[in-house]
Amino acid sequence: MNCQLFFLKISGTTMKRLVNLIISLALGLCLIVPVVHGQGSGQESDVQADSDQYVIGPEDVLYIHVWKEDALIRTVTVRMDGKISLPLIDEVQAAGYTPLQLKQRLTASLGKYMDNPTVSVTVVEANSSKVFITGEVKTPGVIRLRGQTTIVQIIPLAGGFTDLADQKKIAVIRKEGGKDRRFEVNYKDIVAGKALESNIVLKPGDTIIVPQGYPEEARDEILKTQPPGEVTADSDQYVIGSEDVLYIHVWKEENLIRTVTVRIDGNISLPLLNEVKAAGLTPLQLKELLTKKLSTYIENPIVSVTVIEANSTKVYVSGQVKTPGVYRLRSETTILQIIPMAGGFTEWANQKKILIIRKENGKEKRITVNYKKAVSGEDPGSNVILKAGDTIIVP
């Protein structure tokens, strides 16, 4: 009798709650499915910064620690040429290595100067894993990937689609072997479960473009209802420029260790040496120059030069973009990638006649870019790689 009463009690509201809970758990389990990689990349997997397989890239911030060697403990940012600078060992290639591999390289290099150095390398900020999204999303721009991210996951990170979006023809442009590789994604098919294999796992540097899906007349009607609204990245010869921030370190000479900003005239000021021309030199060339000059005052000085902030690599974007301004290039950046960084186009933008003005050998060079042809793949050459000092004008 007691059992029957107990069953009757739980068969009412409580039973409904239990059933709902079971259904929710079942649905949750159904949604936990493996992510499918697009087009032949089924065995690849993206890893997070704390993984042993994470590969360091430009803009990543690293914490280098050498046990009982305070002068060698520091936080460094991987430059756009993929290198970092450290006392004693100067320039070290960091990009392309895992933290463990970089630790092993640093240990071997420092072993020439000290017995059994104990080195650790930690990725403090994983900034190299970023993608660019533009077109008919509500918040176009640069999005950092903190873990494995698919095309379906990136859309809500960009605020979702606008009313003008063509969800059936999303383009993903990826650099592979120095060439553009293109994927076309039908978002609606993925959501409907018809084409799960096209739910591509994004890779750092991907550009995602969501095109318009309405003719001009329909577009104008919808808009009425809306509220108003250089040196390339893999170069081994990064050239110092004005506004760059340098860290100068002279081993066991505390009075000469300092952080300096390269002035507009290209010079820096240091004790003993006064004015030194830094702009136009690589960090290695500046190191050699400082070593030579300091040798007049110090026996066998050990100098290192680190670029802490590469502020001289900047471009200017103006015209019909939502956030015109000055943008710093932290890695190789194309015309398709700079537009989302500038907030995307306004509705008045002429995407077929974007102008790039570039200074070369003291003369002005003008490059006209048809953005729509670059997006469609009709003219891949239009996806120009930007250089420091470029001015981009969207009419």
C-alpha positions in Angstrom: 0.0 0.0 0.0 2.8 2.4 0.9 4.6 1.6 -2.3 1.4 2.3 -4.3 0.9 5.6 -2.6 4.6 6.5 -3.3 4.2 5.7 -6.9 1.0 7.7 -7.1 2.8 10.7 -5.6 5.6 10.7 -8.0 3.4 10.0 -11.0 2.0 13.5 -11.0 4.0 16.7 -11.4 7.2 15.1 -10.1 7.0 12.4 -12.7 6.6 15.0 -15.5 9.7 16.7 -14.3 11.6 13.4 -14.2 10.5 12.6 -17.8 11.5 16.1 -19.0 14.9 15.7 -17.3 15.5 12.3 -19.0 14.5 13.8 -22.4 16.8 16.7 -21.9 19.7 14.4 -21.0 19.0 12.3 -24.1 19.0 15.3 -26.4 22.2 16.5 -24.9 23.9 13.2 -25.6 22.6 13.3 -29.1 24.2 16.7 -29.6 27.6 15.5 -28.4 28.8 14.3 -31.8 32.3 14.4 -33.3 33.0 17.5 -35.4 33.6 16.7 -39.1 36.6 18.3 -40.8 36.0 19.7 -44.3 37.5 18.3 -47.5 40.2 15.8 -46.7 41.2 17.1 -43.2 39.4 14.4 -41.2 42.5 13.4 -39.3 43.5 16.9 -38.3 42.6 18.4 -34.9 43.1 21.9 -33.5 44.5 22.1 -30.1 44.4 24.6 -27.2 47.3 26.7 -25.9 47.8 24.4 -22.9 48.2 21.4 -25.1 51.6 19.7 -25.8 50.7 20.0 -29.5 50.0 23.7 -29.6 52.1 25.4 -32.2 53.3 28.9 -31.4 52.6 31.7 -33.9 53.0 35.5 -34.4 51.4 37.6 -31.6 51.5 34.8 -29.1 52.7 36.0 -25.7 55.2 33.7 -24.0 56.6 33.6 -20.5 60.2 32.4 -20.5 61.6 31.3 -17.1 65.2 30.2 -16.4 65.7 28.9 -12.9 67.9 31.2 -10.7 68.7 33.5 -13.7 66.6 36.6 -13.1 68.0 38.5 -16.0 66.7 35.8 -18.4 63.1 35.7 -17.0 60.7 37.7 -19.1 57.4 37.9 -21.0 57.9 38.2 -24.7 55.6 38.6 -27.7 56.4 36.6 -30.8 57.0 39.1 -33.6 55.4 39.0 -37.0 58.6 37.4 -38.4 58.0 34.6 -35.9 61.0 35.4 -33.7 61.7 36.4 -30.1 64.9 38.0 -28.7 66.5 37.0 -25.5 69.7 38.0 -23.7 72.8 36.0 -24.6 71.2 34.1 -27.5 69.7 37.0 -29.4 67.2 36.1 -32.1 65.3 32.8 -31.7 62.7 31.3 -34.0 59.6 30.6 -31.9 56.8 30.4 -34.4 56.2 26.9 -35.8 57.4 25.2 -32.6 55.5 23.7 -29.6 56.4 25.2 -26.2 58.2 21.9 -25.4 60.3 22.2 -28.6 61.1 25.8 -28.0 62.1 25.0 -24.4 64.5 22.3 -25.8 66.0 24.9 -28.2 66.5 27.5 -25.5 68.0 25.0 -23.2 70.6 23.9 -25.9 71.4 27.6 -26.7 71.8 28.7 -23.1 73.9 25.6 -22.3 76.8 27.4 -24.1 76.8 30.0 -21.4 75.8 28.2 -18.2 75.7 24.7 -16.7 72.5 22.8 -17.0 70.0 25.6 -17.5 66.4 24.8 -16.3 64.1 26.5 -18.8 60.3 26.6 -19.0 58.1 28.1 -21.7 54.5 29.1 -21.1 52.0 30.4 -23.6 50.4 33.3 -21.7 48.2 34.5 -24.6 47.4 32.5 -27.7 46.8 35.4 -30.1 48.0 33.8 -33.3 44.8 31.7 -33.7 42.5 34.2 -35.3 40.1 34.3 -38.2 38.5 37.2 -40.2 34.8 37.3 -40.8 33.1 39.9 -43.0 29.9 40.4 -45.1 26.4 39.9 -43.9 27.0 39.2 -40.2 26.0 41.6 -37.4 29.5 42.1 -35.9 32.2 41.5 -38.6 35.8 41.6 -37.5 38.7 39.5 -36.2 37.8 36.6 -33.9 40.3 34.7 -31.8 40.0 31.0 -31.7 40.4 29.7 -28.2 39.7 26.1 -29.2 38.4 24.0 -32.1 35.8 26.1 -33.9 33.6 25.2 -36.9 31.8 27.4 -39.4 28.5 26.9 -37.6 30.1 28.0 -34.3 31.8 31.1 -35.7 28.5 32.7 -37.0 27.0 33.3 -33.5 30.4 34.6 -32.4 30.0 37.2 -35.1 26.5 38.2 -33.9 24.6 36.0 -36.3 23.4 36.8 -39.8 21.8 40.0 -41.0 18.5 39.9 -42.9 20.4 40.2 -46.2 22.6 37.2 -45.7 22.8 34.4 -48.3 23.3 31.5 -45.9 23.7 29.0 -48.8 26.9 30.4 -50.3 29.3 31.2 -47.4 32.9 31.4 -48.7 35.9 30.3 -46.6 39.3 31.4 -48.0 42.4 29.7 -46.7 46.1 30.1 -47.4 47.8 26.8 -48.2 51.2 26.6 -49.8 51.1 30.4 -50.6 47.9 30.0 -52.6 44.3 30.7 -51.8 42.1 27.6 -51.3 38.3 28.2 -51.3 35.5 26.3 -49.7 31.8 27.0 -50.3 29.5 26.2 -47.4 25.8 25.9 -47.4 24.9 26.8 -43.8 21.2 25.9 -44.1 22.1 22.3 -45.3 24.4 21.9 -42.3 21.7 23.0 -39.9 19.2 20.7 -41.6 21.7 17.8 -41.2 22.1 17.3 -45.0 25.8 18.2 -45.3 27.6 17.7 -42.0 30.9 17.2 -43.8 30.9 20.8 -44.9 30.9 22.1 -41.3 34.5 23.0 -41.7 36.8 23.3 -38.7 38.4 26.7 -39.1 42.2 27.3 -39.1 44.1 30.4 -38.1 44.1 32.9 -40.9 40.9 31.8 -42.5 38.7 34.5 -44.0 34.9 33.8 -43.8 32.7 35.9 -46.2 28.9 35.9 -45.9 27.5 37.3 -49.2 24.2 39.2 -49.8 21.4 37.0 -50.9 18.9 39.6 -52.3 18.7 41.6 -55.5 19.3 45.4 -55.2 15.6 46.2 -55.1 14.9 43.8 -52.2 18.1 44.9 -50.5 17.0 48.6 -50.5 13.6 47.7 -49.1 15.2 45.7 -46.2 17.7 48.4 -45.5 14.8 50.9 -45.0 13.6 48.8 -42.0 17.1 48.6 -40.5 18.3 51.1 -37.9 21.1 53.5 -39.3 23.8 52.3 -38.7 55.7 45.6 -45.8 57.8 43.1 -44.7 55.7 39.9 -44.9 54.9 37.9 -41.8 57.4 35.1 -42.6 60.3 37.5 -43.2 63.6 36.8 -41.3 64.6 40.4 -41.7 62.1 42.5 -39.7 63.1 46.1 -40.1 62.8 48.4 -37.1 60.7 51.6 -37.7 59.4 54.7 -36.0 57.2 54.0 -32.9 58.5 50.5 -32.4 59.3 49.7 -28.8 62.6 48.1 -28.1 64.0 46.3 -25.1 67.8 46.8 -24.9 69.7 44.4 -22.6 73.4 44.5 -21.8 74.4 41.4 -19.8 75.5 42.4 -16.2 75.2 46.2 -17.0 72.0 47.2 -15.2 72.5 50.9 -16.0 72.3 50.1 -19.7 69.2 47.9 -19.6 66.0 49.8 -20.6 62.9 49.9 -22.8 63.0 52.6 -25.5 60.7 53.8 -28.2 62.1 54.6 -31.6 61.4 58.3 -32.2 60.0 59.8 -35.4 63.5 60.6 -36.6 64.4 56.9 -36.3 66.8 57.4 -33.3 67.0 56.1 -29.8 69.0 57.4 -26.9 71.2 55.3 -24.6 73.7 56.0 -21.8 77.3 56.4 -23.0 76.3 56.3 -26.7 73.7 59.2 -26.8 71.9 59.1 -30.2 71.8 55.8 -32.2 70.0 55.3 -35.5 67.7 52.3 -35.0 65.1 52.7 -37.9 66.1 50.8 -41.0 68.1 48.2 -39.2 67.1 44.6 -38.2 67.3 43.8 -34.4 70.5 41.8 -35.2 72.1 44.7 -37.1 71.2 47.1 -34.2 72.7 44.6 -31.8 76.0 44.5 -33.7 76.0 48.3 -33.9 75.5 48.7 -30.2 78.1 46.0 -29.4 80.7 47.8 -31.5 79.9 51.2 -29.9 79.8 49.9 -26.3 83.1 48.1 -26.8 84.8 51.5 -26.5 83.6 51.6 -22.8 83.0 47.9 -21.8 85.1 44.8 -22.4 83.2 42.2 -24.5 79.7 43.6 -24.0 76.9 41.0 -24.6 74.0 42.9 -26.1 70.5 41.8 -27.1 67.7 43.8 -28.8 64.1 42.8 -28.5 61.2 44.3 -30.5 58.5 44.5 -27.8 55.9 46.3 -29.9 56.0 46.4 -33.7 54.1 49.6 -34.1 55.6 50.8 -37.3 53.8 48.2 -39.4 50.5 50.0 -39.9 48.0 50.7 -42.6 45.3 53.3 -43.0 41.7 52.5 -44.0 39.2 55.2 -44.9 36.0 55.7 -46.9 32.9 53.5 -46.8 33.9 51.1 -43.9 32.2 51.2 -40.5 35.3 51.9 -38.4 37.9 53.7 -40.5 41.3 54.3 -38.9 44.8 53.1 -38.4 45.4 49.4 -38.2 48.6 47.6 -37.1 49.6 44.6 -39.0 50.7 41.8 -36.6 51.0 39.2 -39.3 50.5 38.8 -43.1 47.2 40.6 -43.9 45.3 40.7 -47.2 42.7 43.1 -48.5 40.0 40.5 -47.7 41.2 40.4 -44.1 41.6 44.2 -43.4 37.9 44.9 -44.3 36.4 43.0 -41.3 39.1 44.5 -39.1 37.6 47.9 -40.2 34.1 46.7 -39.2 33.0 45.7 -42.7 31.5 47.9 -45.5 28.8 50.4 -45.1 25.7 49.9 -47.4 27.0 52.7 -49.7 30.4 51.0 -50.4 31.6 50.4 -53.9 33.2 47.1 -53.4 34.4 46.9 -57.0 36.8 49.8 -56.9 38.8 49.7 -53.7 42.0 51.8 -54.0 45.3 50.9 -52.4 47.9 53.7 -52.4 51.4 52.5 -51.7 54.8 54.2 -51.6 57.6 52.4 -53.5 61.0 54.0 -54.0 59.7 57.4 -53.2 56.9 57.2 -55.8 53.2 56.6 -55.3 51.7 53.3 -56.7 48.0 52.8 -57.1 46.3 49.4 -57.0 42.6 49.0 -57.8 40.9 46.0 -56.2 37.6 44.4 -57.2 36.6 43.0 -53.8 33.7 41.0 -55.2 35.9 39.2 -57.7 38.4 38.4 -55.0 35.5 36.9 -52.9 34.0 35.0 -55.8 37.4 33.6 -56.9 37.2 35.2 -60.3 40.4 37.1 -59.7 42.4 35.6 -56.8 45.2 38.1 -57.6 43.0 40.9 -56.3 43.5 39.6 -52.7 46.5 41.8 -52.3 48.9 41.3 -49.4 49.1 44.7 -47.6 52.4 46.4 -46.8 53.3 48.8 -44.0 52.2 52.3 -44.9 49.5 51.3 -47.3 46.4 53.5 -47.5 43.1 51.6 -48.4 40.3 53.8 -49.7 36.8 52.3 -50.1 34.7 54.7 -52.3 
